[in-house]
């Protein structure tokens, strides 16, 4: 991404780092996210109004701090350091990808042949706990992992000579990442609306079909183009991984969280919409579990009718949530651009599509933070089932790890102090990553607009949007829910 030519001065950059770190540490006391039914009673006893107010004030404070720090500090903050050079690792990546392929095939077999209980079958446990929770969270710490872990690249490179291969068809550039965006929306609809997304045999059929669909697409259109334009999880993990401080590749680089997202160059509108969809879909997932949503549907939350009775309103709500969220974000960017362009000569004006495409990346930390916070408690419980299932994956009476008598515990959800700690941890994740979004948005604005006044003007609507979303995210954590 292009940055303005800002003259270096003799200021000590350490003050910036100290200020930002202090802000992160300060907000650590007001942290949490998504509570489930078993602990919701304790959450309702917490002074959540105070925590929500404190979280919003922390974001406001970050906006004011970032607005007045020297611009060259902000630009320098996101410059990475190279700490190691591994050279070519394609063989190692292909080997690990082949192992992932074998693992996926085995899990599909387990889904069809293993126990029917999703709490003891390794396929749904691996997909929804290890992959959708743990690996996503890990990508926010170490970027580039999906290039190693995806179950297609290794086999594709083994079967085809990818360097010199001529593909049968060519994907139109105009498609951009819209196919991946549509597939991700369909995936999320399955996740939150399907009556039994963790049914082992059904999930096995879906995983097998998607694996075959992706591999055939790579074979027909080429691995690079298909993965970049049509494979939604390649796009998803690339985006989430770009937030990580540590980036794995030919060189290992480390920097401030989000540096890779800001140095990836220009972003297509499709990718920008994909980013917004991650947050909008995840937020609706939480909203669809609340008493508020049940009341809007005319459903008694204490007599929850089950997912099968709510398929249509859930899908309609998901689509509406994404449309409204994208519209509101676009409106904020449009207003910011109008304010920043006011009184400028035509050659200095920034067009809306450019601002929208670049500033959407600043929403990534919020999307990632809510994802981690939303599934945090589920992971604490489900990860125990994963360990137990590994001891007897086919339910044939095996006891490979001596865990046959282990009982999954949810006792930490039944005491006030532990629930409070978990809730505060979730809130801190949300608030801290909102602050990172503020910093990233201001950094992007410095590359779009030439003067500090225009930069600040462009950020006013987006800052209001981020403050509101901090309130909304923390409210989702604290509000009563039916499931």
C-alpha positions in Angstrom: 0.0 0.0 0.0 1.3 3.5 -0.9 2.3 5.7 2.1 2.8 9.5 2.1 6.3 10.7 2.0 6.7 11.9 5.6 10.0 13.4 6.6 11.7 11.4 9.4 12.3 13.4 12.6 14.3 12.8 15.7 11.3 11.7 17.8 11.8 8.5 19.7 9.4 5.9 18.4 9.5 4.1 21.7 6.9 6.6 23.1 4.4 5.5 20.5 4.9 1.8 21.3 4.7 2.5 25.1 1.5 4.6 24.6 -0.2 1.9 22.5 0.9 -1.0 24.7 -0.3 0.9 27.8 -3.6 1.4 26.1 -3.9 -2.3 25.3 -2.9 -3.2 28.9 -5.4 -0.8 30.3 -8.3 -2.2 28.3 -7.3 -5.7 29.4 -9.3 -5.2 32.6 -12.5 -4.8 30.6 -12.5 -7.8 28.3 -15.0 -10.5 27.0 -17.6 -11.8 24.5 -20.2 -14.5 24.0 -21.8 -16.3 26.9 -23.9 -19.5 26.5 -26.9 -20.6 28.4 -25.2 -22.4 31.3 -23.2 -19.4 32.5 -25.6 -16.6 31.3 -27.2 -16.3 34.7 -23.8 -15.3 36.2 -23.2 -12.9 33.3 -26.5 -11.1 34.2 -25.1 -10.5 37.7 -22.1 -8.7 36.4 -22.0 -4.9 36.1 -22.0 -5.3 32.3 -23.3 -1.7 31.7 -20.1 -0.5 33.3 -17.9 -2.8 31.3 -19.6 -1.8 28.1 -19.2 1.9 28.9 -15.5 1.3 29.8 -14.9 -0.6 26.5 -16.5 2.2 24.4 -14.5 4.8 26.3 -11.3 2.9 25.6 -12.1 2.9 21.9 -12.8 6.6 22.1 -9.5 7.2 23.9 -7.7 5.3 21.2 -9.3 7.4 18.5 -8.2 10.6 20.2 -4.6 9.3 20.7 -4.2 8.1 17.2 -5.7 11.3 15.8 -2.9 13.5 17.2 0.3 11.4 17.1 2.9 12.3 14.5 2.0 10.7 11.2 5.5 9.2 10.6 5.2 7.3 13.9 2.0 5.7 12.7 3.6 4.7 9.3 6.7 3.4 11.0 4.6 1.3 13.4 3.6 -1.1 10.6 7.0 -1.7 9.1 8.0 -5.4 9.6 11.4 -6.9 10.5 12.8 -9.9 8.7 14.0 -12.3 11.4 14.8 -15.4 9.2 15.2 -16.5 5.6 14.2 -20.1 4.8 14.4 -19.9 1.0 12.2 -22.4 -0.9 10.0 -24.5 1.2 7.6 -25.8 -1.4 8.5 -29.5 -0.8 7.9 -29.2 2.9 4.6 -27.3 2.2 3.5 -30.0 -0.3 4.4 -32.8 2.2 2.3 -31.2 5.0 -0.5 -30.5 2.6 -0.5 -34.2 1.6 -0.7 -35.2 5.2 -3.7 -32.9 5.5 -5.3 -34.6 2.5 -4.9 -38.0 4.1 -6.3 -36.7 7.4 -9.4 -35.2 5.6 -10.0 -38.5 3.8 -9.7 -40.4 7.1 -12.0 -38.0 8.9 -14.6 -38.4 6.1 -14.4 -42.2 6.7 -14.8 -41.7 10.4 -17.8 -39.5 9.7 -19.5 -42.3 7.7 -18.3 -45.2 9.8 -17.7 -43.8 13.2 -20.2 -43.1 16.1 -23.3 -41.2 15.2 -23.0 -38.9 18.3 -21.3 -35.7 17.1 -19.7 -35.3 20.6 -17.8 -38.6 20.1 -17.2 -38.5 16.3 -13.9 -36.9 15.3 -15.2 -35.4 12.0 -17.6 -32.8 13.5 -15.3 -32.2 16.4 -12.3 -31.6 14.1 -14.3 -29.4 11.7 -16.1 -27.2 14.2 -13.6 -27.2 17.1 -10.1 -27.7 15.7 -10.6 -26.1 12.3 -13.3 -23.5 12.7 -12.2 -22.4 16.2 -8.6 -23.3 17.0 -7.0 -23.0 13.6 -8.8 -19.7 12.8 -7.6 -18.3 16.1 -4.0 -19.5 15.4 -4.0 -17.7 12.1 -4.4 -14.4 14.0 -1.1 -15.2 15.7 0.9 -16.8 12.9 -0.1 -16.0 9.3 0.4 -18.1 6.2 -0.5 -21.4 7.9 -3.3 -22.3 5.4 -0.7 -22.5 2.6 0.7 -25.5 4.5 -2.4 -27.0 6.0 -4.9 -26.9 3.0 -5.8 -30.4 1.8 -5.5 -29.7 -1.9 -2.1 -28.1 -2.9 0.1 -31.0 -2.0 -1.9 -33.5 -4.0 -2.3 -31.1 -6.9 1.4 -30.5 -7.2 2.0 -34.2 -6.9 -0.4 -35.0 -9.8 0.3 -32.1 -12.0 3.4 -30.2 -13.0 2.0 -26.8 -11.8 5.0 -24.8 -13.0 4.5 -25.5 -16.8 0.9 -26.9 -16.9 -1.6 -25.4 -19.4 -5.1 -25.3 -17.9 -8.2 -26.3 -19.9 -10.0 -23.1 -18.9 -9.3 -19.6 -17.7 -11.2 -17.8 -14.9 -12.3 -14.3 -16.0 -10.5 -11.6 -14.1 -13.8 -9.8 -13.8 -15.0 -12.5 -11.5 -12.5 -11.3 -8.9 -13.3 -13.0 -5.6 -17.0 -12.9 -5.9 -17.3 -16.7 -6.2 -15.4 -17.1 -2.9 -17.6 -14.5 -1.3 -20.8 -16.2 -2.4 -19.5 -19.6 -1.2 -18.6 -18.2 2.2 -22.2 -16.8 2.6 -23.6 -20.3 1.7 -21.2 -21.9 4.2 -22.4 -19.5 6.9 -26.0 -20.2 6.1 -25.3 -23.9 6.6 -23.4 -23.2 9.8 -26.2 -21.3 11.5 -29.4 -22.4 9.8 -29.0 -26.1 9.0 -30.9 -28.3 11.5 -27.9 -30.6 12.1 -24.6 -29.1 10.8 -22.7 -31.5 13.1 -24.4 -34.7 12.0 -21.4 -36.9 11.2 -22.7 -38.6 8.0 -24.2 -35.5 6.5 -21.1 -33.5 7.3 -18.9 -36.2 5.8 -20.9 -36.0 2.6 -20.6 -32.2 2.5 -16.8 -32.2 3.3 -16.2 -34.8 0.6 -18.2 -32.9 -1.9 -16.5 -29.6 -1.2 -13.1 -31.2 -1.4 -13.9 -32.8 -4.7 -15.4 -29.6 -6.0 -12.3 -27.6 -5.1 -9.8 -30.1 -6.5 -11.7 -30.3 -9.8 -11.8 -26.6 -10.0 -8.0 -26.4 -9.5 -7.5 -29.1 -12.1 -9.7 -27.3 -14.7 -8.8 -23.7 -14.0 -5.4 -23.9 -12.3 -4.6 -24.0 -8.6 -3.5 -20.4 -8.2 -6.5 -18.8 -9.9 -9.1 -21.2 -8.4 -7.8 -20.8 -4.9 -7.5 -17.0 -5.1 -10.9 -16.4 -6.7 -13.2 -19.3 -5.8 -11.9 -21.2 -2.7 -13.6 -19.2 0.1 -11.4 -20.6 2.9 -8.2 -19.8 1.1 -9.4 -16.2 0.9 -10.7 -16.3 4.5 -7.5 -17.6 6.1 -5.4 -15.3 4.0 -7.3 -12.4 5.3 -7.3 -13.5 8.9 -3.6 -14.5 8.7 -2.7 -11.1 7.5 -3.5 -9.8 11.0 -0.8 -11.9 12.6 2.4 -10.4 13.9 4.4 -13.3 12.6 4.2 -14.1 8.9 5.5 -17.4 7.5 6.8 -17.7 4.0 10.1 -17.7 2.2 11.1 -15.2 4.9 9.8 -15.0 8.4 8.8 -11.5 9.2 7.5 -10.0 12.4 5.8 -6.6 13.1 2.9 -4.9 14.7 -0.4 -6.9 14.4 -2.0 -6.0 11.0 1.2 -5.0 9.2 0.7 -7.6 6.5 -2.9 -6.6 5.9 -1.7 -3.0 5.3 1.2 -4.1 3.0 -0.8 -6.4 0.7 -1.4 -3.8 -1.9 -4.7 -2.8 -3.4 -7.8 -4.7 -2.4 -10.7 -5.6 -4.8 -14.3 -4.6 -3.9 -15.1 -8.3 -3.7 -12.4 -8.9 -1.0 -13.6 -5.8 0.8 -17.2 -7.2 0.9 -15.8 -10.5 2.0 -14.1 -8.8 5.0 -17.4 -7.1 5.9 -19.3 -10.4 5.5 -17.0 -12.1 8.0 -18.0 -9.6 10.7 -21.7 -9.2 9.7 -22.2 -13.0 9.5 -20.5 -13.7 12.8 -22.4 -10.9 14.5 -25.7 -12.2 13.2 -24.8 -15.7 14.4 -24.6 -14.2 17.9 -27.7 -12.1 17.5 -29.8 -15.0 16.3 -29.3 -16.7 19.7 -30.6 -13.7 21.7 -34.0 -13.2 23.4 -34.3 -10.0 21.3 -34.2 -12.0 18.1 -36.6 -14.6 19.4 -39.0 -11.9 20.3 -38.8 -10.4 16.8 -39.7 -13.8 15.4 -42.6 -14.3 17.9 -40.8 -17.3 19.5 -40.8 -17.9 23.3 -37.1 -18.2 24.0 -37.8 -20.5 27.0 -39.6 -22.9 24.7 -37.0 -22.9 21.9 -38.6 -24.8 18.9 -35.3 -26.0 17.4 -33.3 -24.9 14.4 -35.5 -26.7 11.9 -38.4 -24.4 12.7 -36.3 -21.3 12.1 -34.5 -22.1 8.9 -36.2 -19.5 6.7 -36.0 -16.5 9.1 -32.4 -17.4 10.0 -31.3 -17.4 6.3 -33.3 -14.2 5.6 -31.8 -12.6 8.7 -28.3 -13.6 7.6 -28.7 -12.1 4.1 -30.4 -8.9 5.5 -27.6 -8.5 8.2 -24.9 -8.6 5.5 -26.8 -6.2 3.2 -27.5 -3.7 6.0 -24.0 -3.9 7.4 -22.3 -3.4 4.0 -24.7 -0.5 3.3 -24.0 1.2 6.6 -20.2 0.8 6.2 -20.4 2.2 2.7 -22.4 5.1 3.9 -19.7 5.9 6.5 -17.0 5.7 4.0 -18.9 7.9 1.5 -19.6 10.6 4.2 -15.9 10.5 5.2 -14.8 10.9 1.6 -17.2 13.8 1.1 -15.9 15.6 4.2 -12.2 15.0 3.2 -12.8 16.1 -0.4 -14.7 19.2 0.5 -12.9 22.3 -1.0 -10.2 20.3 -2.7 -9.3 20.6 -6.3 -10.3 17.7 -8.5 -6.8 16.2 -8.9 -6.6 15.8 -5.1 -10.0 14.2 -4.5 -10.2 10.5 -3.6 -12.9 8.5 -5.2 -15.3 6.4 -3.1 -14.5 2.9 -4.5 -10.8 3.4 -3.6 -11.5 4.5 -0.1 -14.1 1.7 0.4 -11.7 -1.0 -0.9 -8.8 0.0 1.3 -10.7 1.1 4.6 -12.7 -2.2 4.7 -9.4 -3.9 5.6 -9.5 -2.0 8.9 -12.6 -4.0 9.9 -10.6 -7.3 9.9 -9.5 -7.1 13.5 -13.0 -6.6 14.7 -14.2 -9.6 12.7 -11.4 -11.7 14.0 -11.9 -10.6 17.6 -15.6 -11.3 17.6 -15.0 -14.7 16.0 -12.6 -15.7 18.8 -14.7 -14.3 21.6 -18.0 -15.8 20.2 -16.6 -19.3 20.2 -14.3 -19.1 23.2 -16.6 -20.9 25.7 -17.6 -23.5 23.1 -13.9 -24.3 22.5 -13.2 -24.7 26.2 -15.9 -27.4 26.3 -15.6 -29.0 22.9 -11.8 -29.3 23.0 -12.3 -31.8 25.9 -14.5 -33.9 23.7 -11.8 -33.9 21.0 -9.2 -35.3 23.4 -11.6 -38.0 24.6 -12.6 -38.9 21.0 -9.0 -39.3 19.9 -8.6 -42.1 22.4 -11.3 -44.1 20.6 -12.0 -42.6 17.2 -14.2 -45.4 15.8 -16.0 -46.2 19.1 -14.8 -49.8 19.1 -13.7 -49.8 22.7 -10.1 -48.7 22.2 -8.3 -46.6 24.8 -5.2 -45.3 23.0 -4.5 -42.5 25.4 -6.0 -43.9 28.6 -8.9 -41.4 28.6 -11.8 -43.8 28.4 -12.9 -42.8 32.0 -12.3 -39.0 31.5 -15.5 -37.0 32.0 -15.8 -33.7 30.2 -16.1 -30.9 32.7 -18.2 -27.7 32.5 -17.6 -26.9 36.2 -15.9 -23.6 35.3 -19.3 -22.3 33.9 -20.9 -22.9 37.3 -19.0 -20.6 39.5 -19.3 -16.8 39.5 -15.6 -16.0 39.6 -14.6 -18.2 36.7 -17.5 -17.0 34.6 -16.5 -13.4 35.3 -12.9 -14.1 34.3 -14.0 -15.7 31.0 -16.5 -12.9 30.3 -13.8 -10.3 31.0 -11.3 -12.1 28.8 -13.8 -12.2 25.9 -14.6 -8.5 26.3 -10.9 -7.6 26.3 -10.4 -9.5 23.1 -13.2 -7.4 21.5 -12.1 -4.1 22.8 -8.4 -4.6 22.1 -9.0 -5.6 18.5 -11.4 -2.7 18.0 -8.5 -0.4 19.0 -6.3 -2.1 16.5 -9.0 -1.4 13.9 -8.9 2.3 14.8 -5.1 2.4 14.4 -5.2 0.5 11.1 -8.0 2.8 9.7 -6.0 5.9 10.6 -2.9 4.4 9.0 -4.9 3.7 5.8 -6.3 7.2 5.8 -2.8 8.7 5.8 -2.2 6.9 2.4 -5.4 8.2 0.9 -5.4 11.9 2.0 -2.6 14.4 2.0 -3.2 16.6 5.0 -4.0 15.9 8.6 -7.2 17.9 8.4 -8.5 15.7 5.5 -7.3 12.5 7.3 -9.2 13.5 10.5 -12.3 14.5 8.5 -12.4 11.2 6.6 -12.3 9.3 9.9 -15.2 10.9 11.7 -18.0 8.8 10.4 -15.9 5.6 10.5 -14.9 6.4 14.1 -18.6 6.7 15.1 -19.3 3.4 13.4 -16.5 1.7 15.3 -17.7 3.1 18.7 -21.2 1.9 18.0 -20.0 -1.6 17.0 -17.9 -1.8 20.2 -21.1 -1.2 22.1 -23.0 -3.7 20.0 -20.4 -6.4 20.3 -20.2 -6.1 24.1 -24.0 -6.0 24.3 -24.1 -9.3 22.4 -21.9 -10.8 25.1 -24.0 -9.7 27.9 -27.6 -10.0 26.6 -29.7 -13.1 27.5 -29.8 -15.8 24.9 -32.0 -18.9 24.3 -29.3 -21.4 23.0 
